[in-house]
Amino acid sequence: MIYPVLLCGGSGTRLWPLSRKSYPKQFAALTGEESLFQASARRLSGEEFEPPAVITSADFRFIVTEQMAEAGIDPGAVLIEPEPKNTAPAVLAAAVHLGAKDPEAMILVAPSDHVIPDAAAFRAAVAAAVPAAEAGRIVTFGIRPDRPETGYGYLELSEAPTGGEAVPLSRFVEKPGEARAVEMLAEGRYLWNAGIFLFKASTIRAAFAEHAPEFLAPVEAAVDEARADLGFLRLAKDPWATLPDLSIDYAVMERAANLSVLPFEGAWSDLGGWDAVWREAGPDAQGVVTNGAAVALDCQNTLLRSESAAQEIVGIGLDNIVAIAMPDAVLVADMSRAQEVRRAVAALKKKGAKQAETLPRDHRPWGWFESLVIGSRFQVKRIVVTPGASLSLQSHVHRSEHWIVVEGTALVTIDDKKQLVGENQSVYIPLGAVHRMENPGKVPMVLIEVQTGSYLGEDDIVRYEDAYSRT
């Protein structure tokens, strides 16, 4: 049996404005009905796999479990990083956790934001790599390039691969320039580096001991001292803080001598920019892709995408353009400069724009909310509470609230009184009152909240009880 490990972090900069730090691209449905994370979890589920483990941050833990539940997949474990430290500590922590049960556990580490349309072909490639991993090799998966791509790192083989078996790796190659990428494609000895690895727990531990021993003690301490929290496993903060911020490639893979490559012939993309999304979506004869409320007139080689049904985006006579419309931000860029979107994020952060990192829709463990209108001393929100969920028992120092239920039923607590509030009914929460909102029903509950007061920030909350350990 193979133990899948999904790496689920990310800064959300490359596909801004749809992807942001608060909700990176793996949680978005970019290429189909389900998110990239859900597709990844489904791809690594089945008879040959143990339930997938996930390593993520505290901010994403409830999104992870919610999306896995929607996909009908129970996680084997959800490990919470105290702070992001790149992929080397994350991979080792997963290996230490799984290796404590079985030092010879076969572990498959994969990013959670890649697109691999043919899941069966990928699982077959993993099966083909098992013999090499059982023999003590670290197996990485290389993608056969179909174009001179400058946005990916490469794997150089000693000779062009001919079969479906793992072969020795010659070296890692950094992202090349255009001319060199053309040469590498012609030579046939280079594969794209997919960042997917198969190894035994004992093999990767030995690799760290040889090439990056400074990681071992802190990671083992972080796992040994981890504490359970609502079904999650929180890695210990203090030892984790001492770890270097380093990728698994730099820490181990580029130094290891026991590395093999399994060439994967199927389609693959890391969706590393809007040009990759355009390519994956399958442009029409004019090279145009539209998503949502979008219209293209006399355009070519263009991606137009609207994330709101109420917001139409129309392109006329565009060529080689990406235009992404969100309710709070719009990106317009030349397709050839799609890799520079992170510069826009940096510029917005510098000017203090909240759009740099946060979406209008704020996901919480109980559901989500979004601001509809913000004015002087008032704010209007739409709040959606999932069935059986509840907000914390709380009070506010600077604001009062009016709640109007528009779908479902709310169980409302105000000081020592509880009441059911149905559709088209409302309730008033005075300033300073201790209150809570719950959804006792079996369908999502939707309400409109009107806040009034001198300060309306999210930090004006005093929590007394919370089902999600946020007090």
C-alpha positions in Angstrom: 0.0 0.0 0.0 1.1 3.5 -0.8 0.7 6.4 1.6 -0.1 9.6 -0.4 1.0 13.0 1.1 -0.5 16.1 -0.4 1.4 19.4 0.1 -1.2 22.1 0.6 0.4 25.5 1.1 1.0 28.3 -1.3 1.2 32.1 -1.4 -1.5 32.6 -4.0 0.4 35.0 -6.2 0.7 33.4 -9.6 -3.0 33.2 -10.5 -4.0 36.5 -8.8 -6.7 37.8 -8.5 -8.6 34.5 -8.4 -5.9 32.9 -6.2 -4.7 34.8 -3.1 -2.8 34.2 0.1 -6.1 33.6 2.0 -7.3 31.1 -0.6 -4.6 29.8 -3.0 -5.2 28.1 -6.3 -5.5 24.5 -5.1 -8.9 25.3 -3.5 -10.4 26.9 -6.7 -12.2 25.1 -9.5 -10.0 26.3 -12.3 -10.4 23.5 -14.9 -13.6 21.7 -13.9 -16.4 21.3 -11.3 -14.1 20.3 -8.5 -11.0 22.1 -7.1 -7.5 21.2 -7.9 -7.1 19.9 -4.3 -10.1 17.7 -4.6 -8.9 16.3 -8.0 -5.5 15.6 -6.5 -7.0 13.8 -3.5 -9.2 11.8 -5.7 -6.3 10.9 -8.0 -4.4 9.5 -5.0 -7.3 7.5 -3.6 -8.2 3.9 -4.4 -7.4 0.3 -3.6 -3.6 0.7 -3.8 -3.6 3.8 -1.6 -4.0 4.4 2.1 -6.2 7.5 2.9 -4.2 10.6 1.8 -2.4 12.6 4.4 -2.3 16.4 4.1 0.2 18.9 5.4 -1.1 22.4 5.4 -1.3 25.6 7.5 -3.8 26.5 10.3 -5.5 28.9 8.0 -6.4 26.2 5.5 -7.2 23.3 7.9 -11.0 23.6 7.7 -11.0 24.3 4.0 -9.0 21.0 3.6 -11.5 18.9 5.6 -14.5 20.6 4.0 -13.3 20.0 0.5 -12.3 16.4 1.2 -15.7 15.8 2.7 -17.4 17.2 -0.4 -15.2 14.8 -2.5 -16.2 11.9 -0.2 -12.6 11.3 0.9 -11.5 10.8 4.5 -8.0 12.1 5.2 -5.6 9.7 6.9 -4.1 12.7 8.8 -4.0 16.5 8.5 -0.7 17.9 9.8 -0.6 21.6 10.6 2.6 23.5 10.1 3.1 26.3 12.7 4.6 28.5 10.0 5.5 27.9 6.3 9.0 26.6 6.0 9.0 25.4 2.3 8.8 21.8 1.2 11.8 20.2 2.9 10.5 20.3 6.5 7.0 19.4 5.2 8.1 16.3 3.4 10.3 15.2 6.3 7.5 15.8 8.8 5.1 13.6 6.8 7.7 10.9 6.5 8.5 10.9 10.2 4.8 10.8 11.1 4.1 7.9 8.8 7.5 6.2 9.5 6.6 6.0 13.2 4.0 3.4 12.3 6.0 1.7 9.6 9.6 2.6 8.8 9.3 0.9 5.4 6.1 2.8 4.5 5.9 3.6 0.8 5.2 7.4 0.6 4.1 9.3 -2.5 4.5 13.1 -2.0 2.7 15.4 -4.5 1.6 19.0 -4.7 -2.1 19.5 -4.4 -2.4 22.1 -7.2 -1.4 20.2 -10.3 -3.6 19.1 -13.2 -3.2 15.5 -14.4 -6.3 14.7 -16.5 -5.6 10.9 -16.9 -5.7 9.7 -13.3 -5.5 6.1 -14.3 -2.3 6.6 -16.3 -0.7 8.5 -13.4 -1.6 5.7 -11.0 -0.1 3.2 -13.5 3.1 5.3 -13.5 3.2 5.3 -9.7 2.9 1.5 -9.8 5.7 1.2 -12.3 8.0 3.3 -9.9 7.4 1.1 -6.9 10.1 -1.5 -7.6 12.8 1.2 -7.7 11.5 2.8 -4.5 11.4 -0.7 -2.8 15.1 -1.1 -3.8 16.0 2.1 -1.9 15.8 4.6 -4.7 14.1 8.0 -4.4 11.9 8.2 -7.5 10.8 11.5 -9.0 8.4 11.9 -11.9 9.4 13.7 -15.0 6.9 15.0 -17.7 7.7 14.6 -21.3 7.9 18.2 -22.7 5.8 19.1 -25.7 7.1 22.7 -26.1 10.2 24.7 -25.1 8.8 25.8 -21.7 10.8 28.4 -19.7 8.6 28.3 -16.6 9.6 24.8 -15.4 12.7 23.3 -14.0 14.0 20.2 -15.8 15.4 16.8 -15.1 18.4 15.7 -17.3 18.7 12.0 -18.0 21.9 10.3 -19.2 20.0 9.2 -22.4 16.6 9.6 -23.9 14.1 7.4 -22.1 12.5 4.6 -24.1 10.3 2.6 -21.7 8.0 3.0 -18.8 10.6 2.2 -16.1 12.5 4.4 -13.6 15.9 5.4 -14.9 18.8 7.2 -13.2 18.8 10.9 -13.0 21.8 12.8 -14.3 21.1 16.2 -12.7 18.5 18.9 -12.0 18.4 21.9 -14.4 17.1 25.3 -13.4 14.5 27.1 -15.6 16.2 27.8 -18.9 16.0 30.7 -21.3 14.0 30.4 -24.5 17.0 29.4 -26.7 18.2 26.7 -24.3 14.7 25.4 -23.8 14.4 24.9 -27.6 17.7 23.0 -27.6 16.7 20.8 -24.7 13.4 19.9 -26.3 15.3 18.8 -29.4 17.9 16.7 -27.5 15.2 14.5 -26.0 17.1 13.9 -22.7 15.2 16.4 -20.6 11.9 16.1 -18.7 9.9 18.7 -16.8 10.4 18.4 -13.0 6.9 17.7 -11.6 7.9 17.9 -8.0 6.4 14.4 -7.2 8.4 11.8 -5.3 8.0 8.2 -4.3 10.2 6.7 -1.6 10.2 4.6 1.6 10.1 6.5 4.9 13.5 5.0 5.8 15.0 6.0 2.5 14.1 9.7 2.8 15.1 9.8 6.5 18.6 8.4 5.5 18.8 11.0 2.7 18.2 13.8 5.1 20.7 12.3 7.6 23.3 12.4 4.8 22.6 15.6 3.0 20.6 17.9 5.4 21.1 16.6 8.9 20.1 19.9 10.4 16.5 19.1 9.6 16.2 15.8 11.5 16.2 16.8 15.2 13.8 19.8 14.9 11.4 17.9 12.6 11.4 14.8 14.8 10.8 17.0 17.9 8.0 18.9 16.1 6.3 15.6 15.3 7.0 14.0 18.7 5.6 17.0 20.6 2.6 17.5 18.2 -0.8 17.8 19.8 -4.2 16.7 18.6 -6.7 19.5 17.9 -10.2 18.8 16.6 -8.9 15.9 14.5 -5.8 17.8 13.2 -2.2 17.2 14.3 -0.5 20.5 15.2 3.3 20.2 14.9 5.1 21.7 17.8 5.9 25.4 17.3 9.3 25.9 19.0 11.3 23.2 17.2 9.7 24.1 13.9 10.7 27.7 14.2 14.4 26.7 14.2 14.2 25.0 10.8 15.7 26.5 7.6 13.3 27.7 4.9 14.4 25.3 2.1 12.8 23.3 -0.7 13.2 19.5 -0.8 15.0 19.9 -4.2 17.7 22.1 -2.7 17.9 20.3 0.7 18.1 16.7 -0.6 17.2 15.9 -4.1 19.9 17.8 -5.9 22.6 16.1 -3.7 21.2 12.5 -3.5 23.0 9.8 -5.6 20.1 7.3 -5.3 17.6 9.3 -7.4 15.7 7.8 -10.3 13.2 9.3 -12.8 9.9 7.7 -14.0 9.0 9.4 -17.3 5.2 10.2 -17.4 3.8 10.4 -20.9 0.4 11.8 -19.9 -0.8 15.4 -19.8 0.3 17.5 -16.8 0.4 21.1 -15.8 1.2 22.9 -12.6 -1.0 25.9 -13.7 1.8 28.2 -12.9 0.3 31.2 -14.7 -2.8 32.4 -16.5 -1.1 31.3 -19.8 -1.1 27.7 -18.5 -4.8 28.0 -17.5 -5.6 29.3 -21.0 -3.6 26.4 -22.6 -5.3 23.8 -20.3 -8.8 25.1 -21.0 -8.5 24.3 -24.7 -8.7 27.5 -26.8 -11.0 27.6 -29.8 -9.9 28.0 -33.4 -9.1 31.7 -32.8 -7.2 30.8 -29.6 -9.9 32.3 -27.4 -11.1 31.0 -24.0 -14.0 32.5 -22.1 -15.2 31.6 -18.6 -18.3 32.9 -16.8 -19.9 36.1 -17.9 -17.4 36.8 -20.6 -17.8 37.8 -24.3 -15.0 37.9 -26.9 -15.5 39.9 -30.1 -12.9 39.6 -32.9 -10.3 38.4 -30.4 -7.5 35.9 -30.7 -5.1 34.1 -28.3 -7.0 35.6 -25.4 -8.4 34.5 -22.0 -11.4 36.3 -20.6 -12.8 35.2 -17.3 -15.4 36.6 -15.0 -15.9 35.2 -11.5 -19.3 37.0 -10.9 -22.5 36.4 -12.8 -23.3 40.0 -12.2 -20.1 41.3 -13.8 -19.8 41.0 -17.6 -16.4 41.3 -19.2 -16.2 42.0 -22.9 -13.1 42.0 -25.1 -13.0 43.6 -28.5 -10.1 43.1 -30.9 -7.8 41.7 -28.3 -4.7 39.7 -29.1 -2.6 37.8 -26.7 -4.4 39.2 -23.6 -5.4 37.8 -20.2 -8.3 39.6 -18.5 -9.6 38.3 -15.2 -12.5 40.1 -13.5 -13.2 39.6 -9.8 -15.8 41.7 -7.8 -12.9 43.6 -6.1 -10.1 43.4 -8.6 -9.4 43.1 -12.3 -6.2 41.9 -14.0 -5.3 42.8 -17.6 -2.0 41.5 -18.9 -0.2 40.5 -22.0 -0.2 36.7 -22.2 3.5 36.6 -22.7 4.0 38.3 -19.3 1.7 36.0 -17.3 4.6 34.9 -15.2 4.9 38.5 -13.9 1.6 38.6 -12.1 3.3 38.2 -8.8 4.7 41.7 -9.4 1.2 43.0 -9.3 0.7 41.4 -6.0 3.9 42.9 -4.6 2.8 46.4 -5.9 -0.6 46.1 -4.2 1.0 44.9 -0.9 3.3 47.9 -1.0 0.4 50.3 -1.3 -1.5 48.5 1.5 -4.4 47.2 -0.7 -6.2 44.3 0.9 -6.9 42.8 -2.5 -3.3 41.7 -2.6 -3.9 38.8 -0.2 -7.6 38.5 0.7 -10.7 37.6 -1.3 -14.0 39.3 -0.8 -15.4 35.9 0.4 -13.9 35.0 3.7 -13.9 31.3 4.4 -14.4 30.2 8.0 -14.7 26.7 9.7 -18.5 27.2 9.9 -19.0 28.5 6.3 -18.2 31.8 4.8 -19.2 35.5 4.6 -18.7 38.4 2.1 -19.1 42.1 2.4 -21.8 43.5 0.1 -21.7 47.2 1.1 -19.3 49.2 3.3 -20.1 52.7 4.3 -19.5 55.2 7.1 -20.5 53.5 10.4 -22.2 50.6 8.6 -21.5 47.3 6.7 -23.8 44.8 5.0 -22.7 41.1 4.8 -24.0 37.9 3.4 -23.3 35.0 5.8 -23.6 31.3 4.9 -23.5 28.7 7.7 -23.2 25.1 6.8 -25.6 22.5 8.3 -24.8 21.7 12.0 -22.2 24.5 12.3 -22.2 27.4 14.7 -20.3 30.6 15.2 -18.5 31.3 18.5 -20.3 32.7 21.5 -19.2 36.3 21.3 -19.8 39.9 21.9 -18.7 43.2 20.3 -17.4 46.4 21.9 -18.1 48.8 19.0 -21.0 47.6 17.0 -24.5 46.2 17.0 -26.0 43.9 14.4 -29.3 43.2 12.6 -29.7 39.6 11.2 -32.2 38.8 8.5 -32.6 35.1 7.6 -33.2 34.6 3.9 -32.7 30.8 3.6 -33.0 28.1 6.2 -33.4 28.5 9.9 -31.0 30.1 12.5 -30.8 29.2 16.2 -29.9 32.5 17.8 -28.6 33.0 21.3 -28.7 36.6 22.8 -27.5 36.7 26.4 -29.6 34.1 28.2 -32.3 33.7 25.5 -32.4 31.3 22.6 -34.8 31.5 19.7 -35.4 30.0 16.2 -35.4 32.6 13.4 -36.9 31.4 10.1 -36.9 32.8 6.6 -38.0 36.4 6.3 -37.6 36.9 10.0 -35.0 39.1 11.7 -33.4 39.7 15.1 -31.4 42.6 16.6 -28.2 42.1 18.5 -27.5 45.1 20.8 -24.0 46.4 21.3 -22.2 44.3 24.0 -24.8 41.5 24.0 -23.3 37.9 24.3 -24.6 36.1 21.2 -24.3 33.2 18.9 -25.6 32.0 15.5 -26.1 28.3 14.8 -27.6 26.3 11.9 -29.7 23.4 13.3 -31.0 22.4 9.9 -29.8 20.1 7.1 -29.4 22.8 4.4 -27.1 25.8 4.4 -28.5 28.8 6.3 -28.1 32.2 4.6 -28.6 35.6 6.3 -28.0 39.2 5.7 -26.1 41.0 8.5 -26.2 44.8 8.9 -23.6 46.1 11.2 -23.7 49.6 12.7 -21.2 51.3 14.9 -18.0 53.3 15.3 -15.7 50.4 14.4 -16.5 47.4 12.2 -13.2 45.4 12.0 -13.1 41.7 12.3 -10.9 42.0 15.4 -13.8 43.5 17.4 -14.8 40.1 18.7 -14.6 38.8 22.3 -15.0 35.0 22.2 -16.3 33.1 25.2 -16.9 29.6 23.6 -15.9 28.2 20.2 -16.3 24.8 18.6 -13.1 25.4 16.6 -10.7 26.2 19.4 -10.3 29.8 18.5 -10.9 31.3 22.1 
